[in-house]
Amino acid sequence: MQDPLRLLSRILTKLYSIWVSLTYPFASRGHNLSIHHTADLSRLKAHRIKLGNSVQILKDVLVDVVAPPEEDGEPIVVIDENVSIGLRSQISAKYSIHVERDVIIGQSVLISDHSPAFEDRRLPNGAQGDSEGGRIRIGQGCWIGHGVAIVSTHGELVLGRHCVVAANTLVTRSFPPCSVIVGIPGRVIRQFDPATNKWVLGAINPAGDEPVKQRAKLQADRLSEGEPHDASSRESRMMTATTGNLVEQPPDQLSPMEDPLRLFPRILTKLYSIWVSLTYPFASRGHNLEIHYSCDLSRLKAHRIKLGNSVRILEDVLVDVLAPPEQNGEPIVVIDENVGIGPCGQISAKNCIHLERDIIIAQSALISDHRPAFEGGMPPNREQGDSEGGRVHIGQGSWIGRGAAIVCTRGELVLGRNCVVAANALVTRSFPPYSVIIGNPAGVIRRFDPERNAWVIGSARPTQTPDNNK
């Protein structure tokens, strides 16, 4: 009684699961695997992956091992039995990610044991490699909500068993078992207390917690005073560890050792990129474009789009121009050279969105120079159209984290060069160059101050415009 067309996808997934189980040299694998045919796992690095029984990997999931294919060693990604990984989620492991049994991972989740390094203000963020990183362990029975980002930049990040992480939370530290975690950055709002066998509001403070409180008080004092933060030691450590290892790697070369089934989408993307380059009437376009065949670009509005050299637009990206197709004028979307836009990203332009060169935009990010008009009154919101909006300008070398939303409702929103926007941040105003931006709504937690030539905790207050780097 089901739609027979839906059976085709199920059959393809079943056949692909059998293919992967039989031909991929995993460190170990269980039985009854379900791996969607669009999931991205590298055969060359499968020997660093361990899968348990009844693991389910859904559509467009990426399991990435950041290690040379020829390097042997212990498994870097360990997924125990009965784990489910939701649509468009990403697991990126450099050292160790261990997901224990019975964990449910929702849609569009990021789990990474490293992050891009952004310690050297002289280099674009995309040219600074990865951070030192750490290790991640997600305890048995945890539930990870939609759009969550779990990122370990150093040490070990542990989620105790049966934790619940709310949608769009940013987790950067460990939490005890049975915690309900919410926010950017994540915090405990409710936790089960084994001593009383009851749920309690807020986090439980165990005995011997004084050092944690002292560190929190010290950090609060530094924030209030704007004390400079000496990052020289960490900066040198980052540079030593990441020399020659860029965040934005060129596309993998087609290798006869790779899974031949993975060659088809690459060939389709190559052909589609050539087709778009030759037939779409862009305002201007560079060479060496890579546009995934699943991207949504309107040929009728391509004359309002300008693309530079080596622009990469990955799966399911939407580049939307709200102007009527017959209207001529200056380009509304300008993407300079060497910009990468991650899967499921969206650029929606009514007035002007300008992305300068060397920008990296991660998965599921939104950049919009307008918002829906919801001024009240009788009409439903969907019938009220769009706001007047403004203009968005993102400076050279910036890095936009997974799930971030940059929305300009009026005026001009400017991010200075080499800014870092954390995962799931909501940016609605301008920020100066070299800012590390986090939160909903977003604020600066760290910024390089050129006058002091040092990193400052909290926001530095420049005397010039946000884009004084120019």
N, C-alpha and C positions, 0 to 999 in steps of 0.2 A: 504493500500500500504506500510505501515511501516513493518519493520522486525518483524514477529510475536514473535520471541524470546525476543524482547525488551518489548513486552506487559506484559510478565511475571513479570518483575521488577516493572512495573507501577501498576499491580494488587496487588502485594505484598505490595507496599507502600500504596496503597489505603486502603487495609485491615488493615495494621498496624496502619495507621492514625485513622481509626475508633476504633480499639482496644484501642489505647492510650486515645483517646477522651472519651471513655465510662468507662474505668477502672482506669485511673490515677487520684488521688485526688488533682488536681491542685487547687491553691488558687482561680483562676478563669481562664476560657478559653473561647475563642471565637469559632466561627463556621468556617467551610471550612479550617481546618488545613491540612497541607501536611507534614508528618513526615516520612522520608525514613526509611525503615525497618532495616537499619544498624545504625541508629542514636542511641546514648547512652544517655538515660535519666533514672534516678533512680526513680522507683515508690515510694520508701520509703521517698524521699525528694521532691516529686512533690508538696506537700503542701506549699513549699517555692518558687514556680514558678508560674508566671502569664503570660498567653499567650493571645494575642488579636486575632481579626479576620484575616483570610487569612495569617497566619504565615506559611512560608515555610522553613523547615529544611531539608537540603539535605544529601547526602550520608556521612556516617562516622563522623557526627558532634557530639561533646561531649558537653553537657550542665551539668556542675558539680557544685553542691552546697556543699561548704566546711563547713558543719554544721552537728551536730549529727542528725540522723533521728528522734529521739524522741523529738527534740527541736522545739517548736512552736514559732510563731512570724510573723512579716510582711514578705511579699515576698522579697526574696533576688535577684531573677532574674525576671525582668519585661521586656517583649517583647511586644511592642504595635503592632497595626494592620498593615498588609501589609509589614511586615519585611521579608526579604529573607536572609538566612544564608547559605553560600556556602560550597562546599565539604571540608571535613576534617578540618573544623574550630573548635575552642574550646572556650567556655565561661566558665571561672572558677571564681566563686563568693563566697567570704567569708563574705562580708558586704552588698554591693548593686551594681548591674549593671542594668541600665535602658537604654534600646534601644527604642527610640521613633519611631513613625510611619514612614513608607515609607523609612526606611533605607535599603540599599543594602550592604551586607557583602560578600566580594569575597571569593575565595578559600584559604584554609590554613591560616586563620586569627586567631590570639590569642587575646582574650579580658580577662584580669585578673585584679581584684582589690587587688591583693597581689602578692608577689614574694617570692622565697626562701630567707631565712635570711642567710647572710654570714658574720656576725659580729665577731664571735668567731673563731680566727685562729686555736685554739686547736682542733676543731672538724671538721670532714668532712662536706662538704656542705649539704650532704643528711641527716645529723643528727642534723641540726639546726632549723628545722621547717620552718614556714612561717614568713614573715615580718608582721609588724603591719597592713599594708594595708590601703586602703582608700575606696573611692566610685567613680563610673564611671557613667557618663551620656552622651549618644550619641544623639545629637539633630536630630530633624525631617529632613528627606530628605538627610541625609549624605550618602556618598558613600565611602566604605572602600575597598581599592584595595587588590590585591592578596598578600598574605604573610605578611600583616601588623601585627605588635604587638602593642597593646594598653595596657599599664601596669601602674597601680597606686600603688605606694609604700606607700604613706601617703596623707592625705587630700582628696580633691575632684578633679577629673579630668573631665573636661567638654569640649566636642566638640560642638560648636555652630551649629545651624541648617545649612544645605546645605554645610557643609564642604566636601572637597574631599581629601582623604588621598591616596597618590601614593603608588604603589606596593613596598613592602619590607621596608616600613618606620617603625621606632620605635618611638611611641608616649608615652611620660612620663609626659606631662603637658597639661594644658588646652589651647585651641585656640578659638578665636572669630568666630562668624558666617561667612559663605561664604569665608572661607580660603582654599587655596590649599596648602597642607602640604606634604613635601618631606624630606627624609634624615634620617640619623642615627647619633644623635637623630633628631627627626622631627623639622622642621622649616617652616615658611610661606614663600613661594616664590611669591604668588599672592593673592590678597584679594579684595573683592568688598567693595568699600567705599560708604556708604549710603549718606554721605554729598554731594558727587559730582555725585552719581549715575553712577560711572565708576569703572572698574577694575584698580587696581594699582599694580605695581611690588613691592614685599617685603611686610612686615607687616606694618599696619597702627599704628602709635604711638599715642594713645589717650592722652587727657590732663590728667595731674596728673601721668605721667609715670616715674617721677624722681626716686621714690624708686626702681623701677625695674632696671633702668639704674645704680643706685648706687650699687645695689646688683651684677649686672653683672660685673661692674668695680672691685669690691672687690674680686669676684671670679677669675677674670683674674689676679689680682695682686698676689693672693695666688698661682695660678697655676705657674706663672712665678718664684716665689720665692721658690717653693717646700715646702710651709709651712705645718707642721704637722697638721693633723686634729684629734681632740680629739673625738673619737667615744664612749667613755666610757658610757655616759648617754644613748645614743641610744642603745648601746650593752646590757646594763642591762635591758632596757625596752624590747628589743627583746627576751632576754633569759627568762624573766619573763612571757612573753606572749606565748612562744612556748615550754615551758618545757614539755617534754614527747610527743610532737606532731611532728612526723617525716614527712619530705617531701615525702619520698618513703614509702608509706604505703603498707602492704601486700595485696594481692588480696582480694577483697570482698568475704566473705563467702556466699555460696549458701543459700539463705533464702527462706522459703516457702512464706514469705510476698512479695518477689520480683516478678517481671514479669516473669512467667514461660517461655515465649518466649526467654528471655535473657539467659536462662540456656544452650541452644543448642550451641552457639559459645564457651561458657566456657568448655563444655564437649568435643567439637571438639579440642579445644586447648590442653586440658589435654591429650587426646588420641594421638594427633600429637606429643606432647612433649615426650611421652613415646616411640612412634615409632622412632622418630629421635634419641633419646638417645640410643636405643637398636640396631639400624640398620645402623647408619651413622658412618663411620670409622674415627672419629676425632683423631687428634694427641693425645689429651687427653681431657677428659670431667669430670666435677664435677657432683654432684648430685643436685636434686631439680631444674632442668632446667625448664623454662617456655618459650616455643617457639610457637608463634601464628601460626595457620594453614595456614595463608596467607603469611607467610614469604618466602623469596626466598633464599635458601641455596642449593648449588650443592652437591649432594652426591659424585660425582666424584672427587671433590676438598676438601672434608671434612678432608682429611689427612693433609692438610696445615692449619687447624684451631684448636685452642686450647681454650677450654671453662672452666672457673672455676665454683665453686659452686654458686648456686642461681642466675644464669644469667637470666635476663628477656629480651626477644626480642618480641616486640609487633607487631601490625598489619602492614603488607605491608613493613616490613624492608627487605632491600637487603644487604646481606653480600657476596661480590663478590671478588673472588681470580682470578687474571689475569694470573696466571701461567698455563701452559698446564696440563691437568689432569694426564698425565703419568709421570710428573716430580715429583721426591721425594726431600725431603730436610727439613730444619727447618720450623716450623709453620710460616706463613706469617701474619695471624691474630691471636693475642693473647688477649683474653678478660678474665681478672681476676675476682675473685669472687665478687658477689653482685653488678654487673654492670647492669643498666637498660637502654635499648635502646628504645626510643619512636616511635610511629607510623610513618611510611613513612620515617624513617631514612635510610641512605645509607652509608655503609662502603665498599670502593673500594681499594683493596690492590694489589700492584705489587711487593713491596720490603718488607715492614714490617709496620704494625700498631699494637701498643701495648697500650691497655687500662688497666690501673691499677685498683685496687679494689675500690669499693664504688663510682664509677663515675655515674652520672646521665646525660643522653643524651636525650634532649627533642625532640619534634615532628619535622620531616622534616629536621633534621640536616644531613650534609654531612661531612664525614671524608675520605680523599683520599690522598695517598702518591704519586700521579702523576697527570698529567693533559693531555688533548689532545695536541698533537704536532701541532702547527700552525706557522711553521717557514717561511711561504711564499712559493713562487714558483707556478707552474702551477697546481699541484693536488688540488682538493677540500680538505678542512680541514678534512672531515670525512675519507679521504683516507690517511692521514698522520700519522695515528697511535697515540701512546701515547708517552709522554716525558719520559726521563730516570727516573725522579722522585727521591724520597728520602725515608726517614723514618719518621714516626710519633710516638711520645711517649707522652701520656697524663697522668699526674700524679694523684696519689691517691686523691680521694675525690673531684675531679673537677666537675663543673656543666656546661654543654654545653646547651645554650639557644635554643629556638625554631628557626629553620631556619638558624642557624649558619653554616658556611662553613669553614672547616679547611683543607687547601690544601698545601701540600709540593711539590714544583717543583724541588728542589734539596737539597742535604745535609740532615740535620736532624732537624725536627721541634719538639721542646720540650715545653710542657706546664708543669710548676712546679705544685706541689700538691696544692689542694684547690683553683685553679683558677676558676673564674667565667667569662664565655663568654656570652655576652648579645645577645639578639635575633637579628638575621639577620646580625651579625658581620661576617666579612671576615678575617680569620686568615691565614697569609702566612709566619709567622716567629715565633721564639721562644719567650716565655715570662717567667719571673721568678715566683716563688711560690707566692701565696696569691694575685694575680693580679686580678683586675676587668677590663675586656677587652671589648671595645665597638668600633663600627665604621666600615667603609668600605673605605680604609683598616683599620684594627683594631689598636687601641692604648690603652695604659693603662691610665685610668682616676683616679684610686685609688689603692693603694697597701699597704699592711702591711710591715713596715720596721722593721726587727728584731733588728737592731742596736739602734733604737730610742724607740722600743717597742710601736709604735703608728702607726695609719693609716696616710698615706701621700697622699695628693691630687696630682695627676700626678704620673709619674713613679719614683720609687726609683732606684738608680743605685747601684746594688750589686757588690761586688768586686770579687765574685766567679761565677761559671757557673750558667745558669738558673735553674738547678736542684740541687742547693746547699742544699736543704732540706734533701737530702739523706745522 
